Every structure is written in structure tokens, then in C-alpha cells.
Amino acid sequence: MTTKSIQEAARQTIQQEAASIAQLQDFINESFVKAVELISVCEGRLIVSGIGKSAIIAQKIVATLNSTGTPSLFMHAADAIHGDLGMVQKGDIVMIISKSGESPEIKVLLPLIRDFGNKIIGMVGNAHSVLAKKADIFLNTTVSAEACPNNLAPTSSTTAQLVMGDALAVSLMHVRGFNSDDFAKLHPGGTLGKQLYLRVHDIYFHNAKPRVLENAPLKEVILEITSKRLGATAVTDENEELRGIITDGDLRRMLEKNVSLGTIIAKDIMSKNPKTISADALAVEAIHKLREADISQLVVVAGKKYLGFIHMHDLAREGFI
């Protein structure tokens, strides 16, 4: 195959699957609403099952639901009829995912779950199937054709299942009022988790706290900046209320001027409106402020009280950059 033909095959696949996803909007109906309402008041877990490629999609849907506040478990349809059915407890809801809705394992599984008294949601691409007819709620994921050139390999159909699962998860988030704070509690690890819970006060206290008074002589200012190694010092009053900031850039610009160095004090060269951030702010907010102002450090404050500095390097160490 030529480069052009390979690219064309890939584009056709994307176009075919995109069209299949667009058609799903027609299936967001009363049955979908009933499924969301049923799951939202469930006192147990949502057990999601499937076989073949649908089982793989089921596992991803379970992961998404768990991370967005809907307790879920994956149960392989084949393993279910060989013992794993024991994971289904009273109060659980079972959602079975299938393209055909006619797999032998699913046909065996349906009456067993029905005998347990659990509600069944069928996510299936065949409205005339056993699963669609036997389920309490039918979620339609029918696609006109697979993206596979032979119309055989599950491609568009599994993508439709995945998107319908996402639609369920996001709708449940809206119903429950699941917000970023809730999300952070379930995602404490990695950079994503840190963006949601790590705050400035968790980071800045590791740094030195350079500070001079407004009447400090130039030599003291230089020594404070040099010794604390943050490239700046805060200028405060005797109560440690922030009055300004002096950076190494301010020093360089001052030295370029023809002034008497022996008479200069801190308030002569300080910037009176330094960029600040609250100690309670999220660390990710500090990144935005630093990038917007194109600077490397922010003064950390609590009201007017000077607390310290947070530096771009601190955020880099935490994996934000």
C-alpha cells in the first residue's frame, strides 16, 4: 500500500466511527434517563458484564464510573456462570454490554440474574436481541456498520459502547453534583491528583524566607538575595506585612543607573505591587500566575502578611511542569 492509501484508510475509519457516535444522540431517550435515575439511587454497586471485546469496554466503563463516584465492579460473562456470579449482591444493578445480545453466555446469565432479583440494564447494538428484550432497561448502541472494511471486526460498535458508557458516567456526575473536590478525593496519585488537591502551603514552606525592612541598606539587600538563593527578597514592615519585592533583575537595573550606591535603601528600588498568591490557593493556580506574568517566583501571603516564596522550580519538582 502507498502512503496515501494508508492515510485514506485511517481517515475513513475515523469518519465512519465519528458518524456512528453522532447517531448515538438519537438513542439518548427515556430509557437512558431511567438508567441514570436507577443507578443514581442504587444502594449497591453497578456490576458491568460482557464477553469478548465488549468485556474490555466494560472494564473501561467500570474504571470511569469508579473514578467519578459510582461504585462499580467488572464481571466477565463467561466467568460469571462458573462462579463469579457470587459477586452480585442484593441491591446491585447488573449492566450487560453486547453487540449482538445473543451470545450463549449472556443467554445463560440473564435468567440467573433475574432469579436473584437484580435489575438488568442491557447496552446492546441489536434492538431485537434476547438481551434487549429481557433487560429491564435497554440502552441502544446500534451502529450502521463497522469501520472494518469487512464489516466484521468490532470497531464502530465498541466505540459506541465506550461513548455510551461515558455519557452514563457524566450524566451521573451531574445528577449527584460530583465536583472537582470529589474527584480529587478519588485521584490522590499522580500529577492529575496533585492539580486537584496540592496547595501552595504544601510546597512553599520548604524554601528559605528572604526578607528585609524598607530601610535596609543595599548591602543587606544583596546579601539576603544571595544567601537565600531565590533570586528575590520580600520587603516588609516590622510586623512582616508585605510592602514590596526586590529581584536580582531590580538590582541589575539599579546598577545601570548613575546613582550613589551608598545611600540606596530597600524601598528605593523595590517594586511596590509584587505578584502574590494566597497560601491556600491550589498549586496549579500558581503555575497560571507565573506563566501569565512571565516570572519565576510569587510572594506567598495570608492577607497582608508575608509568608514566603513559591518558585517555578518547586512546581517543576512536583511534576506540574
C-alpha positions in Angstrom: 0.0 0.0 0.0 1.1 3.5 -0.7 1.4 6.2 2.0 -1.6 8.0 0.5 -3.8 4.8 0.6 -2.8 4.1 4.3 -3.7 7.6 5.2 -7.0 7.4 3.4 -7.9 4.1 5.2 -7.2 5.7 8.5 -9.3 8.8 7.7 -12.2 6.6 6.6 -12.0 4.7 9.8 -12.2 7.9 11.8 -15.0 9.3 9.7 -17.0 6.0 10.0 -16.7 5.9 13.7 -17.5 9.6 14.1 -20.7 9.1 12.2 -21.6 6.1 14.4 -21.1 8.2 17.5 -23.2 11.1 16.1 -26.1 8.6 15.6 -26.0 7.7 19.3 -27.7 11.1 20.1 -30.9 9.6 18.8 -30.7 6.9 21.5 -30.5 9.3 24.4 -34.1 8.8 25.3 -36.4 7.9 28.2 -34.6 4.6 28.6 -31.3 6.4 29.1 -32.9 8.7 31.7 -34.4 5.7 33.5 -30.9 4.0 33.6 -29.3 7.1 35.1 -32.0 7.5 37.7 -31.9 3.8 38.6 -28.1 3.8 39.0 -28.1 7.1 40.9 -30.3 5.7 43.7 -28.7 2.3 43.7 -27.8 1.1 47.3 -25.3 -1.4 46.0 -22.8 -1.5 43.1 -23.2 -1.4 39.4 -21.9 -4.7 38.1 -20.9 -4.4 34.4 -20.5 -7.5 32.4 -19.7 -8.6 28.8 -17.8 -11.0 26.7 -15.2 -10.7 24.0 -14.4 -7.1 23.0 -17.4 -5.9 24.9 -15.8 -7.2 28.1 -12.8 -5.0 27.5 -15.1 -2.0 27.1 -17.0 -3.0 30.2 -13.7 -2.8 32.2 -13.0 0.7 31.0 -16.5 1.8 31.8 -16.1 0.4 35.3 -12.9 2.4 35.7 -14.6 5.6 34.6 -17.6 5.0 36.9 -15.5 4.3 39.9 -13.4 7.4 39.4 -16.5 9.6 39.1 -18.3 8.4 42.2 -20.3 5.4 41.0 -19.1 2.2 42.8 -18.8 -0.5 40.1 -17.3 -3.9 39.5 -16.5 -5.8 36.3 -17.8 -9.4 35.9 -16.8 -11.4 32.8 -19.9 -13.0 31.4 -18.2 -16.4 30.9 -16.7 -16.4 34.4 -20.0 -15.4 35.9 -21.6 -18.7 35.0 -18.6 -20.5 36.5 -18.7 -19.0 40.0 -18.1 -15.2 39.6 -21.9 -14.7 39.8 -21.2 -14.7 43.6 -20.1 -11.1 43.4 -23.6 -10.0 42.6 -25.3 -9.0 45.9 -28.7 -7.8 46.9 -29.2 -4.2 45.8 -26.7 -4.3 43.0 -27.7 -3.4 39.4 -26.2 -5.5 36.5 -25.4 -3.9 33.2 -24.6 -6.3 30.4 -22.8 -5.0 27.3 -23.0 -6.8 23.9 -23.1 -6.0 20.3 -25.4 -8.9 19.2 -27.2 -9.5 22.6 -27.3 -13.2 21.5 -24.1 -14.6 23.0 -24.7 -18.1 24.6 -23.1 -16.9 27.8 -25.4 -13.9 28.0 -28.4 -16.1 27.4 -27.5 -18.3 30.3 -26.6 -15.3 32.5 -29.9 -13.4 32.1 -32.3 -15.8 33.8 -29.8 -16.3 36.7 -29.6 -12.6 37.4 -33.4 -12.3 37.0 -33.8 -15.1 39.7 -31.5 -13.1 42.1 -34.0 -10.2 41.8 -31.4 -7.7 40.5 -32.4 -5.1 37.9 -30.7 -5.5 34.5 -29.6 -2.8 32.1 -28.8 -4.1 28.6 -26.4 -2.0 26.5 -26.7 -3.7 23.1 -26.5 -3.0 19.4 -29.4 -5.2 18.4 -32.9 -4.0 19.4 -34.4 -7.4 18.5 -32.0 -9.4 20.6 -32.7 -11.5 23.7 -30.7 -9.1 25.8 -32.6 -6.0 24.6 -36.0 -7.8 25.2 -35.1 -9.4 28.6 -33.4 -6.3 30.2 -35.4 -4.0 32.4 -33.8 -1.1 30.6 -32.4 -1.2 27.0 -29.6 1.2 26.0 -29.3 1.2 22.2 -25.8 1.2 20.8 -26.7 0.2 17.2 -24.3 1.2 14.5 -24.9 1.1 10.8 -21.6 -0.6 10.0 -18.3 -1.4 11.5 -15.3 0.6 10.4 -13.6 -2.7 9.5 -13.6 -3.0 5.7 -15.2 -6.4 6.0 -17.8 -5.1 8.5 -16.7 -7.8 10.9 -14.1 -6.6 13.5 -15.7 -4.7 16.4 -14.7 -1.1 15.8 -17.6 1.3 15.5 -19.7 -0.9 17.8 -17.1 -0.9 20.6 -16.5 2.8 20.2 -20.3 3.4 20.5 -20.4 1.3 23.7 -17.5 3.3 25.1 -19.2 6.6 24.4 -22.5 5.5 25.8 -20.6 4.5 29.0 -19.0 7.9 29.2 -22.5 9.5 28.7 -23.8 7.5 31.6 -20.9 8.4 33.8 -21.0 12.1 33.1 -24.8 12.2 33.5 -24.5 10.5 36.9 -21.9 13.2 37.9 -24.4 15.9 37.1 -27.2 14.1 39.0 -25.0 13.7 42.1 -23.4 17.1 41.9 -20.0 15.4 41.7 -17.4 18.2 41.6 -13.6 18.7 41.4 -13.2 18.3 45.2 -14.9 14.9 45.0 -12.8 14.0 42.0 -9.6 14.9 43.9 -10.5 12.6 46.8 -10.6 9.7 44.4 -7.5 10.7 42.4 -4.8 11.5 45.0 -2.0 10.0 42.9 0.0 11.4 40.0 0.1 14.8 38.5 -3.7 14.9 37.9 -4.3 14.3 41.6 -1.8 17.0 42.6 -3.5 19.5 40.4 -6.8 18.9 42.3 -5.6 18.9 45.9 -2.0 20.2 46.3 -2.0 23.7 47.6 0.7 26.4 47.9 1.0 25.9 51.6 2.1 22.3 50.9 5.1 23.5 48.9 6.4 26.9 49.8 7.5 26.2 53.4 10.5 24.2 52.1 12.0 27.4 50.8 14.1 30.0 52.7 12.2 33.1 53.6 14.2 36.2 52.4 13.1 39.4 54.0 14.4 42.9 54.6 12.9 46.0 56.1 12.1 49.1 54.0 15.1 51.0 55.3 17.6 48.1 54.8 20.8 49.3 53.1 21.8 48.0 49.7 24.4 45.6 51.0 21.9 43.9 53.3 19.5 43.5 50.3 22.2 41.9 48.2 23.3 39.5 51.0 19.7 38.5 51.6 19.0 37.7 48.0 22.3 35.9 47.6 22.1 33.8 50.8 18.5 32.7 50.4 19.1 31.7 46.7 15.6 32.5 45.4 16.6 35.4 43.2 14.5 37.9 45.2 13.6 39.2 48.7 10.4 40.5 50.1 10.4 44.0 51.6 8.2 44.2 54.8 7.5 46.4 57.7 8.3 45.4 61.3 5.1 43.4 61.5 6.0 41.4 58.4 3.3 43.0 56.3 4.4 43.0 52.7 5.5 46.3 51.2 7.2 45.2 48.0 9.8 42.9 46.4 13.3 43.3 45.1 14.6 40.8 42.5 18.1 40.3 41.1 16.7 42.0 38.0 15.9 45.1 40.0 19.5 45.1 41.3 20.9 44.9 37.8 18.7 47.7 36.5 19.7 49.9 39.5 23.4 49.3 38.9 23.0 50.5 35.3 21.9 53.9 36.6 24.4 56.6 37.7 23.4 56.7 41.4 25.2 56.8 44.7 25.1 53.2 45.9 25.9 54.2 49.5 22.7 56.0 50.0 20.3 53.5 48.5 17.9 51.6 50.7 15.4 48.8 50.0 12.3 51.0 49.5 14.2 53.0 46.8 14.4 50.0 44.4 11.6 47.7 45.4 8.6 47.0 43.2 5.6 48.1 45.3 3.0 45.8 43.7 4.6 42.3 43.7 2.7 39.3 42.2 1.3 37.4 45.2 -0.7 34.2 45.9 -2.6 33.0 48.9 -1.1 30.1 50.8 -4.5 28.3 50.5 -4.5 28.6 46.7 -4.1 25.5 44.6 -0.6 25.0 43.3 -1.9 24.8 39.7 -3.1 28.4 40.2 0.5 29.4 41.0 1.6 28.0 37.6 -1.0 30.0 35.8 0.0 33.2 37.5 3.7 32.6 36.9 3.2 32.0 33.2 0.8 34.9 32.7 3.3 37.3 34.3 6.4 35.6 32.8 8.1 35.4 36.2 9.8 32.7 38.2 8.5 33.3 41.7 5.5 34.5 43.6 5.2 36.0 47.1 3.1 33.8 49.3 0.8 35.8 51.6 -2.1 35.4 54.1 -3.9 38.7 53.7 -1.1 41.3 54.0 1.1 39.0 56.0 4.3 37.9 54.2 4.8 34.1 54.5 7.5 33.2 51.9 8.1 32.4 48.2 7.0 29.8 45.8 9.3 29.3 42.8 8.7 27.7 39.4 11.3 25.1 40.3 9.2 24.0 43.3 6.3 23.3 40.9 8.6 21.5 38.5 9.8 19.2 41.2 6.1 18.3 41.9 5.7 17.3 38.3 3.4 20.2 37.3 5.8 21.3 34.5 
